[in-house]
Amino acid sequence: MLLEEFDYEIIKLSGQRKKHADALSRYPVMVMSDTLTLMLKNAQSDDEGIVTLKGLLGSGNSQDFFERNEILYKFVNGREFIVAPSGMQTEIIKIIHEKGHFSVAKT
């Protein structure tokens, strides 16, 4: 499909009128590396509380928790959060904190 098939008009908006686009481009998204994913899976499988929660998923007793790719998540206000195993909580907080800072080249 070609753009010339459509009747459209390009309108230039000043920077003040497109704050929503800037906010979307700066939305923090953390991509997990395969190494971190594997560490998280292993740590969750060693955490007794998380193993218990995973066991409850099949019984339908928990609507707030779900499992994806062997990692346990929790819904909080419509957002998905990883359930942090106790042995990795400090490391996860450090990673998230470091990802929240802009680098030298702010976009």
The first five atom37 places (N, CA, C, CB, O) and aatype in JSON, in Angstrom:
{
  "aatype": [12, 10, 10, 6, 6, 13, 3, 18, 6, 9, 9, 11, 10, 15, 7, 5, 1, 11, 11, 8, 0, 3, 0, 10, 15, 1, 18, 14, 19, 12, 19, 12, 15, 3, 16, 10, 16, 10, 12, 10, 11, 2, 0, 5, 15, 3, 3, 6, 7, 9, 19, 16, 10, 11, 7, 10, 10, 7, 15, 7, 2, 15, 5, 3, 13, 13, 6, 1, 2, 6, 9, 10, 18, 11, 13, 19, 2, 7, 1, 6, 13, 9, 19, 0, 14, 15, 7, 12, 5, 16, 6, 9, 9, 11, 9, 9, 8, 6, 11, 7, 8, 13, 15, 19, 0, 11, 16],
  "atom_mask": [
    [1, 1, 1, 1, 1],
    [1, 1, 1, 1, 1],
    [1, 1, 1, 1, 1],
    [1, 1, 1, 1, 1],
    [1, 1, 1, 1, 1],
    [1, 1, 1, 1, 1],
    [1, 1, 1, 1, 1],
    [1, 1, 1, 1, 1],
    [1, 1, 1, 1, 1],
    [1, 1, 1, 1, 1],
    [1, 1, 1, 1, 1],
    [1, 1, 1, 1, 1],
    [1, 1, 1, 1, 1],
    [1, 1, 1, 1, 1],
    [1, 1, 1, 0, 1],
    [1, 1, 1, 1, 1],
    [1, 1, 1, 1, 1],
    [1, 1, 1, 1, 1],
    [1, 1, 1, 1, 1],
    [1, 1, 1, 1, 1],
    [1, 1, 1, 1, 1],
    [1, 1, 1, 1, 1],
    [1, 1, 1, 1, 1],
    [1, 1, 1, 1, 1],
    [1, 1, 1, 1, 1],
    [1, 1, 1, 1, 1],
    [1, 1, 1, 1, 1],
    [1, 1, 1, 1, 1],
    [1, 1, 1, 1, 1],
    [1, 1, 1, 1, 1],
    [1, 1, 1, 1, 1],
    [1, 1, 1, 1, 1],
    [1, 1, 1, 1, 1],
    [1, 1, 1, 1, 1],
    [1, 1, 1, 1, 1],
    [1, 1, 1, 1, 1],
    [1, 1, 1, 1, 1],
    [1, 1, 1, 1, 1],
    [1, 1, 1, 1, 1],
    [1, 1, 1, 1, 1],
    [1, 1, 1, 1, 1],
    [1, 1, 1, 1, 1],
    [1, 1, 1, 1, 1],
    [1, 1, 1, 1, 1],
    [1, 1, 1, 1, 1],
    [1, 1, 1, 1, 1],
    [1, 1, 1, 1, 1],
    [1, 1, 1, 1, 1],
    [1, 1, 1, 0, 1],
    [1, 1, 1, 1, 1],
    [1, 1, 1, 1, 1],
    [1, 1, 1, 1, 1],
    [1, 1, 1, 1, 1],
    [1, 1, 1, 1, 1],
    [1, 1, 1, 0, 1],
    [1, 1, 1, 1, 1],
    [1, 1, 1, 1, 1],
    [1, 1, 1, 0, 1],
    [1, 1, 1, 1, 1],
    [1, 1, 1, 0, 1],
    [1, 1, 1, 1, 1],
    [1, 1, 1, 1, 1],
    [1, 1, 1, 1, 1],
    [1, 1, 1, 1, 1],
    [1, 1, 1, 1, 1],
    [1, 1, 1, 1, 1],
    [1, 1, 1, 1, 1],
    [1, 1, 1, 1, 1],
    [1, 1, 1, 1, 1],
    [1, 1, 1, 1, 1],
    [1, 1, 1, 1, 1],
    [1, 1, 1, 1, 1],
    [1, 1, 1, 1, 1],
    [1, 1, 1, 1, 1],
    [1, 1, 1, 1, 1],
    [1, 1, 1, 1, 1],
    [1, 1, 1, 1, 1],
    [1, 1, 1, 0, 1],
    [1, 1, 1, 1, 1],
    [1, 1, 1, 1, 1],
    [1, 1, 1, 1, 1],
    [1, 1, 1, 1, 1],
    [1, 1, 1, 1, 1],
    [1, 1, 1, 1, 1],
    [1, 1, 1, 1, 1],
    [1, 1, 1, 1, 1],
    [1, 1, 1, 0, 1],
    [1, 1, 1, 1, 1],
    [1, 1, 1, 1, 1],
    [1, 1, 1, 1, 1],
    [1, 1, 1, 1, 1],
    [1, 1, 1, 1, 1],
    [1, 1, 1, 1, 1],
    [1, 1, 1, 1, 1],
    [1, 1, 1, 1, 1],
    [1, 1, 1, 1, 1],
    [1, 1, 1, 1, 1],
    [1, 1, 1, 1, 1],
    [1, 1, 1, 1, 1],
    [1, 1, 1, 0, 1],
    [1, 1, 1, 1, 1],
    [1, 1, 1, 1, 1],
    [1, 1, 1, 1, 1],
    [1, 1, 1, 1, 1],
    [1, 1, 1, 1, 1],
    [1, 1, 1, 1, 1],
    [1, 1, 1, 1, 1]
  ],
  "atom_positions": [
    [[0.85, -1.16, 0.0], [0.0, 0.0, 0.0], [0.9, 1.24, 0.0], [-0.97, -0.01, 1.22], [1.85, 1.31, 0.78]],
    [[0.62, 2.17, -0.84], [1.43, 3.38, -0.95], [0.73, 4.55, -0.28], [1.72, 3.7, -2.4], [-0.5, 4.61, -0.24]],
    [[1.51, 5.47, 0.25], [0.93, 6.64, 0.9], [0.19, 7.54, -0.08], [2.01, 7.44, 1.6], [-0.75, 8.24, 0.3]],
    [[0.61, 7.51, -1.33], [-0.05, 8.39, -2.3], [-1.49, 7.98, -2.58], [0.74, 8.4, -3.59], [-2.23, 8.73, -3.2]],
    [[-1.89, 6.81, -2.13], [-3.27, 6.37, -2.3], [-4.21, 7.08, -1.34], [-3.36, 4.87, -2.09], [-5.43, 7.0, -1.5]],
    [[-3.68, 7.76, -0.35], [-4.48, 8.42, 0.66], [-4.45, 9.93, 0.49], [-4.0, 8.04, 2.06], [-3.49, 10.49, -0.03]],
    [[-5.52, 10.55, 0.93], [-5.59, 12.01, 0.94], [-5.26, 12.46, 2.35], [-7.02, 12.54, 0.49], [-6.06, 12.29, 3.27]],
    [[-4.09, 13.04, 2.53], [-3.66, 13.45, 3.86], [-2.97, 14.8, 3.8], [-2.73, 12.4, 4.48], [-2.55, 15.26, 2.74]],
    [[-2.88, 15.42, 4.96], [-2.24, 16.73, 5.07], [-1.25, 16.67, 6.23], [-3.29, 17.87, 5.28], [-1.6, 16.22, 7.33]],
    [[-0.04, 17.11, 6.0], [0.97, 17.13, 7.05], [0.92, 18.48, 7.74], [2.39, 16.83, 6.48], [1.01, 19.52, 7.09]],
    [[0.78, 18.45, 9.06], [0.7, 19.69, 9.83], [1.86, 19.69, 10.82], [-0.67, 19.81, 10.57], [2.04, 18.74, 11.58]],
    [[2.65, 20.77, 10.81], [3.76, 20.89, 11.75], [3.23, 21.45, 13.06], [4.89, 21.8, 11.17], [2.56, 22.48, 13.09]],
    [[3.55, 20.76, 14.15], [3.17, 21.22, 15.47], [4.4, 21.72, 16.2], [2.46, 20.1, 16.27], [5.48, 21.13, 16.09]],
    [[4.24, 22.8, 16.94], [5.37, 23.3, 17.72], [5.67, 22.33, 18.85], [5.07, 24.72, 18.28], [4.82, 21.51, 19.22]],
    [[6.86, 22.42, 19.41], [7.25, 21.53, 20.49], [6.33, 21.6, 21.68], [0.0, 0.0, 0.0], [6.12, 20.6, 22.37]],
    [[5.76, 22.78, 21.95], [4.85, 22.95, 23.09], [3.56, 22.16, 22.91], [4.53, 24.42, 23.29], [2.9, 21.83, 23.89]],
    [[3.2, 21.85, 21.65], [1.93, 21.17, 21.39], [2.09, 19.65, 21.27], [1.31, 21.7, 20.11], [1.11, 18.95, 21.03]],
    [[3.29, 19.15, 21.45], [3.47, 17.7, 21.34], [4.23, 17.11, 22.52], [4.19, 17.36, 20.05], [5.12, 16.28, 22.36]],
    [[3.87, 17.56, 23.7], [4.49, 17.04, 24.91], [4.19, 15.56, 25.1], [4.02, 17.82, 26.13], [5.01, 14.82, 25.65]],
    [[3.04, 15.11, 24.63], [2.68, 13.7, 24.75], [3.66, 12.81, 24.01], [1.27, 13.47, 24.23], [4.01, 11.73, 24.49]],
    [[4.12, 13.26, 22.84], [5.08, 12.47, 22.07], [6.41, 12.39, 22.81], [5.28, 13.06, 20.67], [7.05, 11.34, 22.83]],
    [[6.82, 13.49, 23.42], [8.07, 13.5, 24.17], [7.96, 12.58, 25.38], [8.43, 14.93, 24.61], [8.9, 11.86, 25.71]],
    [[6.82, 12.61, 26.04], [6.62, 11.75, 27.2], [6.66, 10.28, 26.8], [5.28, 12.07, 27.89], [7.23, 9.46, 27.52]],
    [[6.08, 9.94, 25.67], [6.1, 8.56, 25.22], [7.5, 8.1, 24.86], [5.18, 8.38, 24.02], [7.88, 6.96, 25.14]],
    [[8.28, 8.99, 24.26], [9.63, 8.6, 23.87], [10.54, 8.44, 25.08], [10.22, 9.63, 22.91], [11.57, 7.78, 24.99]],
    [[10.18, 9.03, 26.2], [10.99, 8.93, 27.41], [10.43, 7.92, 28.41], [11.1, 10.29, 28.07], [10.98, 7.78, 29.5]],
    [[9.37, 7.22, 28.06], [8.77, 6.27, 29.0], [9.8, 5.19, 29.35], [7.48, 5.64, 28.4], [10.34, 4.56, 28.45]],
    [[10.07, 4.97, 30.62], [11.12, 4.02, 31.0], [10.68, 2.58, 30.78], [11.51, 4.22, 32.45], [9.69, 2.12, 31.36]],
    [[11.4, 1.88, 29.95], [11.15, 0.48, 29.7], [12.46, -0.25, 29.93], [10.59, 0.23, 28.26], [13.48, 0.07, 29.31]],
    [[12.43, -1.22, 30.8], [13.65, -1.97, 31.08], [13.6, -3.28, 30.32], [13.82, -2.22, 32.6], [12.7, -4.09, 30.52]],
    [[14.56, -3.49, 29.46], [14.67, -4.74, 28.72], [15.63, -5.64, 29.48], [15.15, -4.5, 27.24], [16.76, -5.24, 29.79]],
    [[15.18, -6.84, 29.79], [16.03, -7.75, 30.56], [16.9, -8.57, 29.62], [15.18, -8.67, 31.44], [16.44, -9.08, 28.61]],
    [[18.16, -8.68, 29.97], [19.07, -9.52, 29.21], [18.76, -10.99, 29.51], [20.56, -9.18, 29.53], [18.12, -11.3, 30.51]],
    [[19.24, -11.87, 28.63], [19.02, -13.3, 28.85], [19.68, -13.76, 30.15], [19.57, -14.11, 27.67], [19.15, -14.63, 30.84]],
    [[20.83, -13.18, 30.48], [21.53, -13.54, 31.7], [20.71, -13.17, 32.93], [22.91, -12.86, 31.76], [20.56, -13.97, 33.85]],
    [[20.17, -11.95, 32.93], [19.34, -11.5, 34.05], [18.07, -12.34, 34.15], [18.99, -10.01, 33.91], [17.64, -12.68, 35.25]],
    [[17.48, -12.67, 33.02], [16.27, -13.5, 33.01], [16.55, -14.86, 33.63], [15.74, -13.67, 31.57], [15.77, -15.35, 34.44]],
    [[17.67, -15.48, 33.24], [18.03, -16.78, 33.79], [18.31, -16.69, 35.29], [19.26, -17.35, 33.06], [17.89, -17.56, 36.05]],
    [[19.02, -15.65, 35.71], [19.29, -15.45, 37.14], [17.98, -15.29, 37.91], [20.18, -14.21, 37.36], [17.83, -15.84, 39.01]],
    [[17.03, -14.55, 37.34], [15.75, -14.32, 37.99], [14.95, -15.62, 38.1], [14.94, -13.27, 37.22], [14.36, -15.9, 39.15]],
    [[14.92, -16.4, 37.02], [14.21, -17.69, 37.06], [14.79, -18.59, 38.15], [14.31, -18.4, 35.69], [14.05, -19.18, 38.94]],
    [[16.12, -18.68, 38.2], [16.76, -19.54, 39.19], [16.49, -19.04, 40.61], [18.27, -19.61, 38.94], [16.21, -19.84, 41.51]],
    [[16.59, -17.73, 40.81], [16.37, -17.17, 42.15], [14.91, -17.35, 42.58], [16.74, -15.68, 42.17], [14.64, -17.63, 43.75]],
    [[13.97, -17.21, 41.63], [12.56, -17.42, 41.98], [12.31, -18.89, 42.34], [11.65, -17.0, 40.81], [11.53, -19.17, 43.25]],
    [[12.96, -19.81, 41.64], [12.74, -21.23, 41.94], [13.36, -21.64, 43.27], [13.31, -22.1, 40.82], [12.99, -22.67, 43.84]],
    [[14.32, -20.84, 43.79], [14.93, -21.11, 45.09], [14.21, -20.39, 46.24], [16.39, -20.7, 45.07], [14.51, -20.65, 47.41]],
    [[13.29, -19.5, 45.92], [12.59, -18.7, 46.93], [11.3, -19.43, 47.34], [12.27, -17.26, 46.39], [10.4, -19.6, 46.53]],
    [[11.23, -19.86, 48.61], [10.09, -20.65, 49.08], [8.75, -19.93, 48.92], [10.29, -21.03, 50.53], [7.76, -20.54, 48.54]],
    [[8.73, -18.64, 49.22], [7.49, -17.88, 49.09], [6.99, -17.81, 47.66], [0.0, 0.0, 0.0], [5.79, -17.93, 47.4]],
    [[7.91, -17.63, 46.72], [7.53, -17.55, 45.31], [7.09, -18.92, 44.81], [8.71, -17.02, 44.45], [6.14, -19.02, 44.03]],
    [[7.78, -19.97, 45.24], [7.37, -21.33, 44.85], [5.95, -21.6, 45.34], [8.36, -22.39, 45.42], [5.15, -22.2, 44.62]],
    [[5.64, -21.17, 46.55], [4.29, -21.34, 47.1], [3.27, -20.57, 46.26], [4.23, -20.86, 48.56], [2.21, -21.1, 45.93]],
    [[3.59, -19.32, 45.91], [2.68, -18.52, 45.08], [2.46, -19.17, 43.72], [3.22, -17.1, 44.9], [1.33, -19.21, 43.23]],
    [[3.53, -19.67, 43.11], [3.39, -20.33, 41.81], [2.49, -21.56, 41.92], [4.77, -20.75, 41.27], [1.73, -21.86, 41.0]],
    [[2.57, -22.25, 43.06], [1.71, -23.41, 43.28], [0.24, -23.05, 43.39], [0.0, 0.0, 0.0], [-0.63, -23.84, 43.03]],
    [[-0.04, -21.84, 43.88], [-1.43, -21.39, 44.02], [-2.04, -20.94, 42.69], [-1.5, -20.24, 45.01], [-3.26, -20.85, 42.56]],
    [[-1.2, -20.67, 41.7], [-1.72, -20.17, 40.42], [-2.67, -21.17, 39.77], [-0.57, -19.87, 39.46], [-3.7, -20.77, 39.23]],
    [[-2.34, -22.44, 39.82], [-3.18, -23.46, 39.18], [-4.52, -23.64, 39.86], [0.0, 0.0, 0.0], [-5.47, -24.1, 39.22]],
    [[-4.62, -23.28, 41.13], [-5.87, -23.48, 41.87], [-6.86, -22.34, 41.66], [-5.58, -23.64, 43.35], [-8.01, -22.43, 42.08]],
    [[-6.41, -21.27, 41.02], [-7.29, -20.13, 40.76], [-7.51, -19.25, 41.97], [0.0, 0.0, 0.0], [-8.42, -18.42, 41.97]],
    [[-6.68, -19.4, 43.0], [-6.84, -18.61, 44.22], [-6.22, -17.22, 44.13], [-6.23, -19.34, 45.38], [-6.4, -16.4, 45.03]],
    [[-5.49, -16.95, 43.07], [-4.82, -15.66, 42.98], [-5.04, -15.04, 41.61], [-3.32, -15.8, 43.26], [-4.58, -15.57, 40.6]],
    [[-5.75, -13.92, 41.59], [-5.98, -13.22, 40.33], [-4.94, -12.13, 40.11], [-7.37, -12.61, 40.31], [-4.8, -11.63, 38.99]],
    [[-4.2, -11.78, 41.15], [-3.21, -10.71, 41.04], [-1.89, -11.2, 40.47], [-2.97, -10.08, 42.39], [-1.09, -10.4, 39.98]],
    [[-1.64, -12.5, 40.53], [-0.36, -13.05, 40.08], [-0.54, -13.86, 38.81], [0.26, -13.92, 41.18], [-1.59, -14.45, 38.58]],
    [[0.52, -13.89, 37.99], [0.52, -14.74, 36.81], [1.97, -15.09, 36.47], [-0.18, -14.04, 35.6], [2.9, -14.43, 36.92]],
    [[2.13, -16.13, 35.69], [3.47, -16.59, 35.32], [3.63, -16.5, 33.81], [3.7, -18.05, 35.81], [2.76, -16.91, 33.05]],
    [[4.77, -15.95, 33.39], [5.11, -15.87, 31.97], [6.57, -16.28, 31.83], [4.85, -14.43, 31.38], [7.45, -15.71, 32.49]],
    [[6.83, -17.25, 30.97], [8.2, -17.74, 30.74], [8.88, -18.14, 32.05], [9.03, -16.67, 30.03], [10.05, -17.85, 32.27]],
    [[8.11, -18.8, 32.92], [8.6, -19.31, 34.2], [8.98, -18.21, 35.2], [9.8, -20.18, 33.97], [9.65, -18.49, 36.19]],
    [[8.55, -16.98, 34.95], [8.81, -15.87, 35.87], [7.47, -15.4, 36.42], [9.57, -14.7, 35.16], [6.51, -15.2, 35.67]],
    [[7.4, -15.23, 37.75], [6.17, -14.8, 38.41], [6.06, -13.28, 38.39], [6.13, -15.33, 39.86], [7.01, -12.57, 38.72]],
    [[4.88, -12.8, 38.0], [4.58, -11.37, 37.95], [3.36, -11.09, 38.83], [4.33, -10.89, 36.48], [2.6, -12.0, 39.17]],
    [[3.19, -9.82, 39.17], [2.01, -9.39, 39.92], [1.4, -8.17, 39.24], [2.36, -9.08, 41.41], [2.12, -7.27, 38.82]],
    [[0.07, -8.16, 39.12], [-0.65, -6.98, 38.63], [-0.85, -6.01, 39.78], [-2.01, -7.38, 37.99], [-1.36, -6.4, 40.84]],
    [[-0.46, -4.76, 39.59], [-0.71, -3.7, 40.56], [-1.22, -2.5, 39.78], [0.59, -3.35, 41.39], [-0.49, -1.92, 38.97]],
    [[-2.45, -2.11, 40.03], [-3.07, -0.98, 39.33], [-2.95, -1.1, 37.81], [-2.44, 0.33, 39.79], [-2.66, -0.12, 37.13]],
    [[-3.15, -2.31, 37.29], [-3.13, -2.53, 35.85], [-1.75, -2.65, 35.24], [0.0, 0.0, 0.0], [-1.63, -2.81, 34.03]],
    [[-0.71, -2.59, 36.06], [0.65, -2.72, 35.55], [1.25, -4.04, 36.02], [1.54, -1.53, 36.0], [0.88, -4.56, 37.07]],
    [[2.18, -4.57, 35.22], [2.84, -5.83, 35.56], [4.17, -5.56, 36.27], [3.07, -6.68, 34.3], [4.96, -4.74, 35.81]],
    [[4.39, -6.25, 37.38], [5.64, -6.14, 38.11], [6.21, -7.53, 38.34], [5.44, -5.39, 39.46], [5.46, -8.47, 38.63]],
    [[7.52, -7.66, 38.21], [8.18, -8.93, 38.52], [8.18, -9.11, 40.03], [9.64, -8.96, 37.94], [8.44, -8.17, 40.78]],
    [[7.88, -10.32, 40.47], [7.97, -10.63, 41.89], [9.44, -10.91, 42.18], [7.04, -11.86, 42.28], [10.0, -11.91, 41.73]],
    [[10.05, -10.02, 42.95], [11.49, -10.1, 43.2], [11.79, -11.12, 44.29], [12.05, -8.72, 43.61], [11.27, -11.01, 45.41]],
    [[12.61, -12.11, 43.97], [13.02, -13.06, 45.01], [13.86, -12.36, 46.06], [13.8, -14.25, 44.39], [14.61, -11.43, 45.75]],
    [[13.74, -12.79, 47.3], [14.43, -12.09, 48.4], [15.94, -12.01, 48.17], [14.15, -12.78, 49.72], [16.56, -11.03, 48.57]],
    [[16.53, -13.02, 47.56], [17.97, -13.02, 47.33], [18.44, -12.06, 46.26], [0.0, 0.0, 0.0], [19.64, -11.81, 46.14]],
    [[17.51, -11.52, 45.46], [17.91, -10.61, 44.37], [17.36, -9.2, 44.55], [17.43, -11.16, 43.05], [17.6, -8.35, 43.69]],
    [[16.65, -8.93, 45.62], [15.99, -7.63, 45.75], [16.96, -6.46, 45.69], [15.23, -7.57, 47.05], [16.7, -5.47, 45.0]],
    [[18.08, -6.55, 46.38], [19.06, -5.46, 46.37], [19.62, -5.25, 44.97], [20.2, -5.75, 47.35], [19.75, -4.11, 44.51]],
    [[19.94, -6.34, 44.29], [20.49, -6.25, 42.93], [19.47, -5.66, 41.96], [20.94, -7.63, 42.44], [19.82, -4.83, 41.12]],
    [[18.22, -6.07, 42.06], [17.17, -5.55, 41.18], [16.96, -4.06, 41.42], [15.85, -6.31, 41.39], [16.83, -3.29, 40.46]],
    [[16.93, -3.65, 42.67], [16.77, -2.22, 42.98], [17.92, -1.42, 42.39], [16.7, -1.99, 44.51], [17.71, -0.34, 41.84]],
    [[19.14, -1.94, 42.5], [20.31, -1.25, 41.94], [20.2, -1.12, 40.42], [21.6, -2.01, 42.31], [20.47, -0.05, 39.87]],
    [[19.8, -2.19, 39.74], [19.67, -2.17, 38.28], [18.61, -1.15, 37.86], [19.3, -3.57, 37.73], [18.84, -0.36, 36.95]],
    [[17.46, -1.18, 38.51], [16.38, -0.25, 38.17], [16.8, 1.19, 38.44], [15.1, -0.58, 38.95], [16.5, 2.09, 37.66]],
    [[17.5, 1.4, 39.55], [17.97, 2.75, 39.88], [18.93, 3.26, 38.8], [18.67, 2.76, 41.26], [18.81, 4.41, 38.37]],
    [[19.86, 2.43, 38.38], [20.83, 2.84, 37.36], [20.17, 3.09, 36.01], [21.92, 1.79, 37.21], [20.59, 3.98, 35.28]],
    [[19.14, 2.32, 35.68], [18.44, 2.51, 34.41], [17.61, 3.78, 34.41], [17.53, 1.31, 34.11], [17.27, 4.3, 33.34]],
    [[17.28, 4.3, 35.58], [16.45, 5.5, 35.67], [17.2, 6.79, 35.43], [0.0, 0.0, 0.0], [16.58, 7.84, 35.27]],
    [[18.52, 6.74, 35.41], [19.31, 7.95, 35.19], [19.61, 8.13, 33.72], [20.61, 7.89, 36.0], [19.89, 7.17, 33.0]],
    [[19.55, 9.38, 33.27], [19.9, 9.67, 31.89], [21.41, 9.54, 31.73], [19.43, 11.08, 31.48], [22.18, 9.79, 32.66]],
    [[21.81, 9.15, 30.56], [23.24, 9.12, 30.27], [23.67, 10.51, 29.84], [23.57, 8.06, 29.17], [22.92, 11.47, 29.97]],
    [[24.88, 10.62, 29.33], [25.4, 11.91, 28.88], [24.53, 12.47, 27.77], [26.86, 11.78, 28.41], [24.26, 13.67, 27.73]],
    [[24.09, 11.6, 26.86], [23.28, 12.03, 25.71], [21.81, 11.81, 26.01], [23.69, 11.27, 24.42], [21.27, 10.74, 25.71]],
    [[21.16, 12.8, 26.61], [19.74, 12.72, 26.92], [18.95, 12.83, 25.62], [19.31, 13.84, 27.93], [19.23, 13.7, 24.79]],
    [[17.95, 11.95, 25.44], [17.16, 12.0, 24.2], [16.05, 13.01, 24.32], [16.57, 10.64, 23.87], [15.28, 13.19, 23.38]]
  ]
}
